[in-house]
Amino acid sequence: MKMQSAVNSRIITLAILIGFVIFLVGKSSAGEFKVIRVYDGDTINAVNDENEIKVRLVGIDAPETKKGKRNPGQPYSQRAKKFLASMVLDKNVDVKEYGKDRYGRILGVVYLDKTDVNLEMIKAGLAEVYRGRQPKGLPIYLYREVEKEAIRVGKGVWSLGDKYVSPKVWRKEHRR
């Protein structure tokens, strides 16, 4: 009886471990991709042998780009797009996935070699920490610390001082 209980316990433990590994692999890594397009300061398009994906850089919010004749875009939106493109366009990156947004884009941290590109956008003052709900497991505390430093030294969008408008607020004010 004790032997059967020990075997059952091991089987349950093994099943839990296998389930956990499947969960981690399925949720945490989209894999390696080549960036083929940069839409704006926080969205890219990338491909590998099997997939083409659109990635929304999770945890950050870059200035909104021009959308039509009536919507000119925010200050620093083109700089943010160009900076992101200079880092990742036509390069191989790793994408760590944190789910999908309401538009079906992968929410991901993009890594160039071992550099967190999302974090670099904040460090350059070309994106703020996203003000909405953050996915579990994202090191948002690190993003906030880097943002504080960018604000302190007045980098990028933070050089606008009181004239700076968060992309989240700007989107609300410029809805079609």
Secondary structure in CASP SS format (residue, H / E / C, confidence):
PFRMAT SS
TARGET T0000
AUTHOR 0000-0000-0000
METHOD secondary structure of the structure
MODEL  1
M C 1.00
K H 1.00
M H 1.00
Q H 1.00
S H 1.00
A H 1.00
V H 1.00
N H 1.00
S H 1.00
R H 1.00
I H 1.00
I H 1.00
T H 1.00
L H 1.00
A H 1.00
I H 1.00
L H 1.00
I H 1.00
G H 1.00
F H 1.00
V H 1.00
I H 1.00
F H 1.00
L H 1.00
V H 1.00
G H 1.00
K H 1.00
S H 1.00
S C 1.00
A C 1.00
G E 1.00
E E 1.00
F E 1.00
K E 1.00
V E 1.00
I E 1.00
R E 1.00
V E 1.00
Y E 1.00
D E 1.00
G C 1.00
D C 1.00
T E 1.00
I E 1.00
N E 1.00
A E 1.00
V E 1.00
N C 1.00
D C 1.00
E C 1.00
N C 1.00
E E 1.00
I E 1.00
K E 1.00
V E 1.00
R E 1.00
L E 1.00
V C 1.00
G C 1.00
I E 1.00
D E 1.00
A C 1.00
P C 1.00
E C 1.00
T C 1.00
K C 1.00
K C 1.00
G C 1.00
K C 1.00
R C 1.00
N C 1.00
P C 1.00
G C 1.00
Q C 1.00
P C 1.00
Y C 1.00
S H 1.00
Q H 1.00
R H 1.00
A H 1.00
K H 1.00
K H 1.00
F H 1.00
L H 1.00
A H 1.00
S H 1.00
M H 1.00
V H 1.00
L C 1.00
D C 1.00
K C 1.00
N E 1.00
V E 1.00
D E 1.00
V E 1.00
K E 1.00
E E 1.00
Y E 1.00
G E 1.00
K E 1.00
D C 1.00
R C 1.00
Y C 1.00
G C 1.00
R C 1.00
I E 1.00
L E 1.00
G E 1.00
V E 1.00
V E 1.00
Y E 1.00
L E 1.00
D C 1.00
K C 1.00
T E 1.00
D E 1.00
V H 1.00
N H 1.00
L H 1.00
E H 1.00
M H 1.00
I H 1.00
K H 1.00
A C 1.00
G C 1.00
L C 1.00
A C 1.00
E E 1.00
V E 1.00
Y C 1.00
R C 1.00
G C 1.00
R C 1.00
Q C 1.00
P C 1.00
K C 1.00
G C 1.00
L C 1.00
P C 1.00
I H 1.00
Y H 1.00
L H 1.00
Y H 1.00
R H 1.00
E H 1.00
V H 1.00
E H 1.00
K H 1.00
E H 1.00
A H 1.00
I H 1.00
R H 1.00
V H 1.00
G C 1.00
K C 1.00
G H 1.00
V H 1.00
W H 1.00
S H 1.00
L H 1.00
G H 1.00
D H 1.00
K H 1.00
Y C 1.00
V C 1.00
S C 1.00
P H 1.00
K H 1.00
V H 1.00
W H 1.00
R H 1.00
K H 1.00
E H 1.00
H C 1.00
R C 1.00
R C 1.00
END
